[in-house]
Amino acid sequence: MTPLLVVLLLAAAASAFAWIASLITRDTSWVDRLWSILPVAYLWVYAGAAGLADPRLDLMAALGTLWGARLTANFARKGGYTGVEDYRWAVLRGRMRPWQFQLFNLFFIVAYQNLLLALIALPAQTAFEHRGRLGAADVVLAVLFLACLAGETIADEQQWRFQQAKKATIAAGREPSARFVTTGLWRWSRHPNYFFEIAQWWIVYLFGAVAAGTLAVWTVAGAVLLTVLFIGSTVFTEQISLSKYPEYAEYQRSTSAVVPWFRRTRRPRAIA
C-alpha cells in the first residue's frame, strides 16, 4: 500500500468519524479537535514509508510534530477538548436553516477541511518521490519554520494572557480598559497567529519543492487552499468582532489584517 493511499484512507476515516460524532453530539467542532493531530500523522506516514531513513522526510515530520504539539496544547487550554464548540459555528447555525447547516457541516466543515488537512501535508509526497540528502536550503527552511513556530506561540500567548486578564477584570466587576488585544505582535497585525500558521505550511511546501528541484509541484495546492481558508476565516471573524466592538473599526483602519506591517496613521483632512 502506498503512503498516499494510507493518507487518503486515514482522511476518509477521520471524515466519517467527525461527521458521525457531530450528528450524535450536535457539536461541529470535531474537525477542530483533529486539526493539530492529522497532519502530523500524515507526515509520519511518509517518513515511515521511507523507513525513517530519509533525512528530509524525517525533518519534515519532526517539525510537524512540534507544530502539532504546540497547537494541541494551546487548543486544550482553551477548553477545545472539553466539548466547547467554536463560537463561529454557532453564529452560522443561527443564520441558516437546519438542513442548510447540516449540508454545510458535511461538505465544508467535515469533508473540505479534512481534505485540506491531507493536502497541507502532501509536500511529503513530493519529498518521498525525490528522496535525497539534506542541503543548505533545507536548513534555512527549518530555521524559518522554527521562527514562525515561535512567532505563533508568542502571538497565542499574548492573546491568552489578554483574555485571562480581561475575564479577571470583568469578574471583579470592573470595565476592562480594552476589549480586544492590540499590543505586542497584535500591534502589527490583527491576526499574527494566522500569519505564522499559514507561513509554516508554505515552508512545508517549499521542502517538497527543494526535493523536486522546482517550485512547480502540484502539492502547493494545500498551502494555497489553506491561505484561502484563512482569508475567509479572517473576514467572518472580523464581522463578528465588529458587531460586538464598534471600536474594532479603528483597529481595522490602523493595523494590517494578517501580514505584520507598520501601523497606518490617520491623514489630516485638508482645510478648505
ZATI-259221 format. One record per residue: x, y, z of N, C-alpha, C in turn; residue number from 1. Coordinates in steps of 0.1 Angstrom, whole numbers, plus 2048, in hexadecimal, padded with zeros to 3 digits. Layout:
<fifis>
{{X,Y,Z},{X,Y,Z},{X,Y,Z},NUM}
...
</fifis>
This chain:
<fifis>
{{809,7F4,800},{800,800,800},{809,80C,800},1}
{{806,816,7F7},{80E,822,7F6},{80B,82B,802},2}
{{815,834,806},{812,83D,810},{806,847,80D},3}
{{805,84B,800},{7FA,853,7FC},{7ED,84D,7FE},4}
{{7EC,840,7FB},{7DF,839,7FE},{7DC,838,80D},5}
{{7E7,836,815},{7E5,835,823},{7DF,843,828},6}
{{7E5,84E,823},{7E1,85B,828},{7D2,85D,824},7}
{{7CE,859,817},{7C1,85B,813},{7B7,853,81B},8}
{{7BB,847,81F},{7B2,83E,827},{7B0,844,835},9}
{{7BB,849,83A},{7BA,84F,848},{7B2,85C,847},10}
{{7B3,863,83C},{7AB,86F,83B},{79C,86C,83A},11}
{{799,861,832},{78B,85D,831},{786,858,83E},12}
{{78E,851,846},{789,84C,853},{787,858,85D},13}
{{790,861,85C},{78E,86D,865},{782,875,861},14}
{{77F,876,854},{773,87D,850},{766,876,855},15}
{{766,869,853},{75A,861,858},{759,863,867},16}
{{764,862,86E},{763,864,87D},{75D,872,880},17}
{{763,87C,87A},{75F,88A,87E},{751,88C,87A},18}
{{74C,887,86F},{73E,889,86B},{734,882,874},19}
{{737,875,877},{72E,86D,880},{72E,873,88E},20}
{{73A,877,893},{73B,87D,8A0},{733,88A,8A1},21}
{{734,892,896},{72D,89F,896},{71D,89D,897},22}
{{719,892,890},{70A,88F,890},{706,88A,89E},23}
{{70E,882,8A4},{70B,87C,8B1},{70B,887,8BC},24}
{{715,88F,8BC},{717,899,8C7},{712,8A7,8C4},25}
{{70E,8A9,8B7},{709,8B6,8B3},{714,8C1,8B5},26}
{{720,8BC,8B4},{72C,8C5,8B6},{734,8C3,8A9},27}
{{736,8CF,8A2},{73D,8CE,895},{74C,8D1,896},28}
{{752,8D0,8A1},{760,8D4,8A3},{769,8C8,8A3},29}
{{764,8BC,89E},{76D,8B0,89F},{779,8B2,895},30}
{{777,8B8,88A},{783,8BA,881},{78D,8C3,888},31}
{{788,8CD,88F},{791,8D6,897},{79A,8CE,8A0},32}
{{794,8C3,8A6},{79C,8BB,8B0},{7A6,8B2,8A9},33}
{{7A3,8AF,89C},{7AD,8A7,895},{7B7,8AF,88D},34}
{{7B5,8BC,88D},{7BD,8C5,884},{7CC,8C4,887},35}
{{7D0,8C3,893},{7DE,8C3,897},{7E4,8B5,898},36}
{{7DC,8AB,895},{7E0,89D,896},{7E2,897,889},37}
{{7D8,899,880},{7D9,891,873},{7E5,895,86A},38}
{{7E8,8A2,868},{7F4,8A4,85F},{800,89E,864},39}
{{802,89E,872},{80E,897,878},{80E,889,874},40}
{{802,882,875},{802,874,872},{805,872,863},41}
{{800,87A,85B},{803,879,84C},{811,87A,849},42}
{{818,884,84F},{826,886,84D},{82E,879,852},43}
{{82A,874,85D},{832,868,862},{82F,85B,859},44}
{{823,85B,853},{820,850,849},{82B,850,83E},45}
{{82E,85C,839},{838,85D,82E},{846,85A,834},46}
{{849,85F,83F},{856,85C,845},{858,84D,848},47}
{{84D,847,84D},{84E,839,84F},{84F,831,843},48}
{{848,835,838},{848,82E,82C},{856,82E,826},49}
{{85E,838,829},{86C,839,825},{875,832,82E},50}
{{86F,82B,838},{877,823,842},{87E,82C,84C},51}
{{879,839,84E},{880,842,857},{88E,844,853},52}
{{891,843,846},{89F,843,841},{8A1,84F,838},53}
{{897,857,836},{898,863,82D},{899,86F,836},54}
{{8A4,876,837},{8A6,881,840},{89C,88C,83E},55}
{{898,88F,832},{88F,89A,82F},{881,897,834},56}
{{87C,88B,831},{86F,886,836},{86F,886,846},57}
{{87A,881,84B},{87B,880,85A},{87A,88E,860},58}
{{881,898,859},{881,8A6,85E},{873,8AC,85D},59}
{{86D,8A9,852},{85F,8AF,850},{856,8A9,85A},60}
{{857,89C,85D},{84E,896,867},{851,89C,875},61}
{{85E,89E,878},{861,8A3,885},{85C,8B1,887},62}
{{85E,8B9,87D},{859,8C7,87E},{84A,8C7,87F},63}
{{843,8BF,877},{835,8BE,878},{830,8BA,886},64}
{{838,8B1,88C},{834,8AC,89A},{835,8B8,8A4},65}
{{840,8C0,8A2},{841,8CC,8AB},{835,8D6,8A9},66}
{{831,8D7,89C},{825,8E0,899},{819,8DA,8A0},67}
{{817,8CD,89E},{80B,8C6,8A4},{80A,8C7,8B3},68}
{{816,8C4,8B9},{816,8C5,8C8},{813,8D2,8CD},69}
{{818,8DD,8C7},{815,8EA,8CC},{807,8EE,8CA},70}
{{801,8EB,8BE},{7F3,8EE,8BB},{7EA,8E6,8C4},71}
{{7ED,8D9,8C6},{7E5,8D1,8CF},{7E4,8D7,8DD},72}
{{7F0,8DB,8E2},{7F0,8E0,8F0},{7E8,8ED,8F1},73}
{{7EA,8F6,8E6},{7E2,902,8E7},{7D3,900,8E5},74}
{{7CF,8F6,8DD},{7C1,8F3,8DB},{7BB,8ED,8E8},75}
{{7C3,8E5,8EF},{7BF,8DE,8FB},{7BC,8E8,906},76}
{{7C5,8F2,908},{7C4,8FB,913},{7B8,905,911},77}
{{7B3,906,905},{7A7,90E,902},{79B,906,903},78}
{{79C,8F9,907},{790,8F1,909},{78C,8E9,8FD},79}
{{794,8E9,8F2},{790,8E3,8E6},{78C,8D4,8E6},80}
{{792,8CD,8F0},{78F,8BF,8F1},{785,8BC,8FC},81}
{{77E,8C6,901},{775,8C3,90C},{766,8C6,907},82}
{{764,8C6,8FA},{757,8C8,8F5},{753,8D6,8F1},83}
{{75D,8DF,8F1},{75B,8ED,8EE},{75B,8EE,8DF},84}
{{750,8F3,8D9},{74F,8F4,8CA},{754,902,8C6},85}
{{75A,902,8BA},{75F,90F,8B4},{753,918,8B3},86}
{{754,924,8B9},{749,92E,8B9},{744,932,8AB},87}
{{74D,931,8A1},{749,935,894},{73F,92B,88E},88}
{{740,91E,892},{736,915,88D},{728,918,892},89}
{{728,91C,89F},{71B,920,8A5},{714,92C,89D},90}
{{71D,935,89A},{718,941,892},{712,93D,885},91}
{{71A,934,87E},{715,92F,871},{708,927,872},92}
{{707,91F,87C},{6FB,917,87F},{6EF,920,880},93}
{{6F1,92B,887},{6E6,934,889},{6E2,93C,87C},94}
{{6EB,93C,872},{6E8,943,865},{6E1,939,85B},95}
{{6E2,92C,85D},{6DD,923,853},{6D2,91A,859},96}
{{6CA,915,84F},{6C0,90B,853},{6C8,8FE,857},97}
{{6C1,8F6,85F},{6C8,8EA,864},{6CE,8E1,859},98}
{{6C6,8DF,84E},{6CB,8D6,843},{6D6,8DD,83C},99}
{{6D6,8EA,83B},{6E1,8F1,834},{6EE,8F0,83C},100}
{{6ED,8F1,849},{6F9,8F0,852},{6FE,8E2,851},101}
{{6F5,8D8,851},{6FA,8CA,850},{702,8C7,843},102}
{{6FD,8CD,838},{705,8CB,82C},{712,8D3,82D},103}
{{712,8DE,833},{71F,8E6,835},{728,8DE,83E},104}
{{723,8D8,848},{72B,8CF,851},{731,8C4,84A},105}
{{729,8BD,841},{72E,8B1,83A},{739,8B5,830},106}
{{735,8BF,827},{73E,8C1,81C},{74A,8CB,81F},107}
{{748,8D4,828},{753,8DE,82A},{75A,8DA,837},108}
{{753,8DA,843},{75A,8D8,84F},{761,8CA,850},109}
{{75A,8C0,84B},{75F,8B3,84C},{767,8AF,840},110}
{{761,8AE,834},{768,8A9,828},{773,8B2,823},111}
{{770,8BF,821},{77A,8C8,81C},{786,8CA,825},112}
{{783,8CC,832},{78E,8CF,83B},{796,8C2,83E},113}
{{790,8B7,83D},{799,8AA,83E},{7A1,8A8,832},114}
{{79C,8AC,826},{7A4,8AB,81A},{7AF,8B5,81B},115}
{{7AD,8C1,820},{7B7,8CB,822},{7C2,8C6,82B},116}
{{7BE,8C0,836},{7C8,8BB,83F},{7D2,8B1,839},117}
{{7CC,8A9,82F},{7D4,89F,828},{7DD,8A7,81E},118}
{{7D7,8B1,817},{7DF,8B8,80D},{7EB,8C0,812},119}
{{7E9,8C6,81E},{7F5,8CE,823},{801,8C5,827},120}
{{7FE,8B8,829},{809,8AF,82C},{80F,8A8,820},121}
{{808,8AA,814},{80D,8A3,809},{81A,8A7,802},122}
{{81F,8B3,806},{82D,8B5,801},{837,8A9,805},123}
{{833,8A2,80F},{83A,896,813},{83A,88B,808},124}
{{82F,88B,800},{82E,883,7F4},{838,886,7EA},125}
{{83A,893,7E8},{845,898,7DF},{852,894,7E4},126}
{{855,896,7F1},{862,893,7F7},{864,884,7F6},127}
{{859,87C,7F7},{85A,86D,7F7},{85E,869,7E9},128}
{{859,870,7DF},{85C,86C,7D1},{86A,871,7CD},129}
{{870,87A,7D4},{87D,87F,7D1},{886,87F,7DD},130}
{{888,873,7E2},{890,871,7EF},{89F,874,7EC},131}
{{8A5,87A,7F6},{8B3,87D,7F5},{8B9,884,802},132}
{{8C5,889,801},{8CB,88F,80C},{8C6,89D,80F},133}
{{8C7,8A1,81C},{8C4,8AF,81F},{8CE,8B8,819},134}
{{8CA,8C4,816},{8D3,8CE,811},{8D1,8DB,819},135}
{{8D8,8E5,815},{8D8,8F2,81C},{8CA,8F8,81C},136}
{{8C3,8F6,811},{8B5,8FC,810},{8AC,8F5,81B},137}
{{8AE,8E8,81D},{8A6,8E2,827},{8A9,8E7,835},138}
{{8B5,8EA,838},{8B9,8F0,845},{8B2,8FE,847},139}
{{8B3,906,83C},{8AD,913,83C},{89E,912,83F},140}
{{897,909,838},{889,907,839},{886,903,847},141}
{{88E,8FA,84D},{88B,8F5,85B},{88C,901,865},142}
{{896,909,863},{898,915,86C},{88C,91E,86A},143}
{{887,921,85E},{87C,929,85C},{86F,923,862},144}
{{86E,916,861},{862,90F,867},{862,911,876},145}
{{86D,90F,87C},{86E,911,88B},{86C,91F,88F},146}
{{870,929,887},{86E,937,889},{85F,93A,889},147}
{{858,934,87F},{849,936,87E},{842,92F,889},148}
{{847,924,88D},{841,91C,898},{842,925,8A5},149}
{{84E,92B,8A7},{850,934,8B2},{847,940,8B2},150}
{{845,946,8A6},{83C,951,8A4},{82E,94E,8A7},151}
{{829,942,8A3},{81B,93F,8A5},{819,93C,8B4},152}
{{824,936,8BB},{823,933,8C9},{822,940,8D1},153}
{{82A,94A,8CD},{82A,957,8D4},{81C,95E,8D2},154}
{{817,95E,8C5},{80A,964,8C3},{7FF,95E,8CB},155}
{{7FF,950,8CB},{7F4,94A,8D3},{7F5,94C,8E2},156}
{{802,94D,8E6},{804,94F,8F5},{7FF,95E,8F8},157}
{{802,967,8F0},{7FE,975,8F2},{7EE,976,8F2},158}
{{7E8,96F,8E9},{7D9,96E,8E8},{7D4,968,8F5},159}
{{7DA,95D,8F9},{7D5,955,905},{7D6,95E,911},160}
{{7E2,964,913},{7E3,96D,91F},{7DA,978,920},161}
{{7D7,97E,914},{7CE,989,913},{7C0,984,917},162}
{{7BC,979,911},{7AE,974,914},{7AD,970,923},163}
{{7B7,96A,929},{7B6,967,937},{7B5,973,940},164}
{{7BD,97D,93C},{7BC,98A,944},{7AF,991,942},165}
{{7AA,990,936},{79C,996,933},{791,98F,93C},166}
{{792,982,93C},{788,97A,944},{789,97E,952},167}
{{795,97F,957},{797,982,966},{792,990,969},168}
{{794,999,960},{78F,9A7,962},{780,9A7,962},169}
{{779,9A0,959},{76B,9A0,958},{765,999,965},170}
{{76C,98E,969},{767,986,975},{768,98F,981},171}
{{771,999,981},{773,9A2,98D},{769,9AD,98C},172}
{{761,9AD,982},{757,9B8,981},{75C,9C5,97B},173}
{{767,9C4,974},{76D,9D0,96E},{76C,9CF,95E},174}
{{76C,9DA,958},{76C,9DB,949},{77A,9DA,944},175}
{{77D,9D0,93B},{78B,9CF,936},{78F,9DC,92E},176}
{{79B,9DF,92F},{7A0,9EB,928},{7A0,9E9,918},177}
{{7A1,9DD,914},{7A1,9D9,906},{799,9CC,905},178}
{{791,9CB,8FA},{788,9BF,8F8},{78E,9B5,8EF},179}
{{799,9B8,8E8},{7A0,9AF,8E0},{7AF,9B3,8E0},180}
{{7B7,9A9,8DD},{7C6,9AB,8DE},{7CB,9B3,8D2},181}
{{7D3,9BD,8D5},{7D9,9C6,8CB},{7E8,9C8,8CE},182}
{{7EE,9C1,8D7},{7FB,9C3,8DB},{804,9B7,8D7},183}
{{811,9B9,8D8},{81B,9AE,8D4},{81A,9AC,8C5},184}
{{81A,9A0,8C1},{819,99D,8B3},{80C,9A1,8AD},185}
{{802,9A3,8B5},{7F5,9A7,8B1},{7F5,9B6,8AD},186}
{{7FF,9BD,8B1},{800,9CB,8AD},{803,9CC,89E},187}
{{80A,9C2,898},{80F,9C2,88B},{806,9BA,881},188}
{{7FD,9B2,887},{7F4,9A9,87F},{7E8,9A6,887},189}
{{7DC,9A7,881},{7D0,9A3,888},{7CF,994,88A},190}
{{7D7,98C,882},{7D7,97E,884},{7E5,978,882},191}
{{7EE,97C,88B},{7FC,977,889},{7FD,968,88A},192}
{{7F4,962,892},{7F4,953,893},{7F1,94D,885},193}
{{7E7,952,87E},{7E4,94D,871},{7F0,94E,867},194}
{{7F6,95A,868},{802,95C,85F},{80C,951,861},195}
{{810,94E,86D},{81A,944,870},{816,936,86D},196}
{{809,933,86F},{803,926,86C},{804,924,85D},197}
{{7FF,92D,855},{800,92C,847},{80E,92A,842},198}
{{817,932,847},{825,932,843},{82C,925,845},199}
{{828,91E,850},{82E,911,853},{82B,907,848},200}
{{81F,907,843},{81B,8FD,839},{820,901,82B},201}
{{822,90E,829},{829,911,81C},{838,90C,81D},202}
{{83E,90C,829},{84B,907,82A},{84B,8F8,828},203}
{{841,8F1,82D},{840,8E3,82B},{83F,8E0,81C},204}
{{837,8E8,814},{837,8E7,806},{845,8E9,800},205}
{{84D,8F3,805},{85A,8F5,800},{864,8EA,802},206}
{{862,8E2,80D},{86A,8D6,80F},{868,8CD,803},207}
{{85B,8CB,7FF},{859,8C2,7F3},{85E,8C8,7E7},208}
{{85D,8D5,7E5},{863,8DC,7D9},{872,8DA,7D8},209}
{{878,8DB,7E4},{887,8DA,7E4},{88B,8CB,7E0},210}
{{883,8C2,7E5},{886,8B4,7E2},{884,8B1,7D3},211}
{{87A,8B8,7CD},{877,8B6,7BF},{880,8BE,7B6},212}
{{886,8C9,7BB},{88E,8D1,7B4},{886,8DB,7AB},213}
{{87A,8DD,7AF},{871,8E7,7A7},{866,8EB,7B0},214}
{{861,8F8,7AE},{856,8FD,7B6},{849,8F8,7B0},215}
{{849,8F3,7A3},{83D,8EF,79C},{83A,8E0,7A0},216}
{{835,8DF,7AC},{830,8D2,7B1},{821,8D3,7B5},217}
{{819,8C9,7B2},{80B,8CA,7B5},{808,8CA,7C3},218}
{{811,8C6,7CC},{80E,8C6,7DA},{80E,8D4,7E1},219}
{{810,8DE,7D8},{80E,8EC,7DD},{7FF,8EE,7E0},220}
{{7F6,8E6,7DB},{7E8,8E8,7DD},{7E4,8E9,7EB},221}
{{7EA,8E1,7F4},{7E7,8E2,802},{7E9,8F0,808},222}
{{7F5,8F6,805},{7F8,903,80B},{7EF,90E,805},223}
{{7EC,90C,7F8},{7E3,916,7F2},{7D5,916,7F8},224}
{{7D0,90A,7F9},{7C2,908,7FE},{7C2,90C,80D},225}
{{7CC,909,815},{7CD,90E,823},{7CC,91D,824},226}
{{7D4,923,81B},{7D4,932,81B},{7C6,937,818},227}
{{7BF,931,80E},{7B2,936,80A},{7A8,934,816},228}
{{7AA,928,81D},{7A1,926,829},{7A3,930,834},229}
{{7B0,934,836},{7B2,93E,841},{7AE,94C,83D},230}
{{7AE,94F,830},{7A9,95B,82B},{79A,95C,82E},231}
{{793,951,82B},{784,951,82E},{782,951,83D},232}
{{78A,94A,845},{788,94A,853},{78A,958,859},233}
{{794,95F,853},{797,96C,858},{78B,976,856},234}
{{786,975,84A},{77A,97E,847},{76E,97B,850},235}
{{76B,96E,852},{760,96A,85A},{762,96D,869},236}
{{76E,96A,86E},{771,96D,87C},{770,97C,87F},237}
{{775,984,875},{775,993,877},{767,999,876},238}
{{75E,992,86F},{750,997,86F},{74A,995,87C},239}
{{74D,98A,883},{748,987,890},{74E,991,89A},240}
{{75B,993,899},{762,99D,8A2},{75D,9AB,8A1},241}
{{75A,9AF,895},{755,9BC,892},{747,9BE,898},242}
{{73F,9B3,897},{731,9B4,89C},{731,9B5,8AC},243}
{{73C,9B0,8B2},{73D,9B1,8C1},{744,9BD,8C6},244}
{{74E,9C2,8BE},{756,9CD,8C2},{757,9D7,8B7},245}
{{74F,9E2,8B8},{750,9EC,8AD},{75D,9F2,8AB},246}
{{765,9F3,8B6},{773,9F8,8B5},{77C,9F0,8AD},247}
{{778,9E4,8AA},{780,9DB,8A2},{783,9E1,894},248}
{{77A,9E9,88F},{77B,9F0,882},{788,9F8,882},249}
{{78B,9FF,88D},{797,A07,88D},{7A4,9FE,88D},250}
{{7A3,9F2,893},{7AE,9E9,893},{7B0,9E3,885},251}
{{7A5,9E1,87E},{7A6,9DC,870},{7AC,9E7,867},252}
{{7A9,9F4,86A},{7AE,9FE,862},{7BD,A00,864},253}
{{7C2,9FE,870},{7D0,A01,873},{7D9,9F6,872},254}
{{7D4,9E9,872},{7DD,9DE,874},{7DB,9D4,868},255}
{{7E6,9CE,863},{7E6,9C5,858},{7DD,9B9,85C},256}
{{7D6,9B3,853},{7CD,9A8,856},{7D5,99B,85A},257}
{{7DE,997,853},{7E5,98A,856},{7F4,98C,856},258}
{{7FA,991,84B},{808,992,84A},{80D,99E,853},259}
{{816,99B,85C},{81B,9A6,865},{821,9B1,85D},260}
{{81C,9BD,861},{821,9C9,859},{820,9D5,862},261}
{{826,9E0,85D},{825,9ED,865},{817,9F2,866},262}
{{814,9F7,871},{806,9FD,874},{804,A09,86B},263}
{{7F7,A0A,867},{7F3,A15,85E},{7EE,A21,868},264}
{{7F2,A2D,864},{7ED,A38,86C},{7E3,A40,864},265}
{{7DA,A46,86B},{7CF,A4E,864},{7D5,A5A,85E},266}
{{7D2,A5C,851},{7D7,A68,84A},{7CE,A74,84E},267}
{{7D5,A80,851},{7CD,A8C,854},{7C4,A90,849},268}
{{7B8,A94,84B},{7AF,A99,841},{7B3,AA7,83C},269}
{{7B2,AA8,82F},{7B5,AB5,829},{7AB,AC0,82D},270}
{{7B0,ACC,830},{7A7,AD7,834},{7A4,ADF,828},271}
{{797,AE0,825},{792,AE7,819},{795,AF6,81B},272}
</fifis>
